[in-house]
Structures are given as structure tokens and as C-alpha cells.
Amino acid sequence: MRGAVGYNVLWGIAPNKLYQTYQVFADQGNALELRALTVGQGYYVAIEAFDANGVSKASDPVRLP
């Protein structure tokens, strides 16, 4: 989202169970290292953008390998 202040990275073990969130501000770059994941467990992630006007709709979940 152009002009976003930051992003919420939502993740979980199923596309309808994205219960965990990590917030990243736009000035922190475009990489994120999540150390809360379990080796061997599949995960899904989605992204929301936010600014002073609110939060966008979450992207479609994507499965991580």
C-alpha cells in the first residue's frame, strides 16, 4: 500500500487460523525474521497494511514451504 506506515504480518497453521501477528514499520525494510516458528510445521501468512486512516483488508493467505 502506497504511504503505509507499517504492516501486520499474520501467521498460523491454517489459512483460517492466522492467530499470530507481528507488526513491522515501513521504515524497517522489507525483510522479517520470525523466530517463533517450529521446524517441520507448515505455516500460512497474510499481510495487512496500516496508516493513520486505519488497517487494510488482509491479503489472501500464502502457504510457506
Phi, psi and omega in degrees: 000125178296131179081011180293141174281328180186188185221145171258122177262114181260136178214157179186185186269355177211155183298336178258013180228054179270075188271345182258147181221141174230130183260131180234130177275146187302330182279004179267006180093188185243024177240148179217129175253110179265118180261011181260012183264153180259131178298134178089349180265131175283146180226157172241146178228151173217161183234139169240141173259150176220155175209195183295343182267352178134200185243137179285170171292144179292147175293168173294139179297144178238136179278133174271143180293000000 
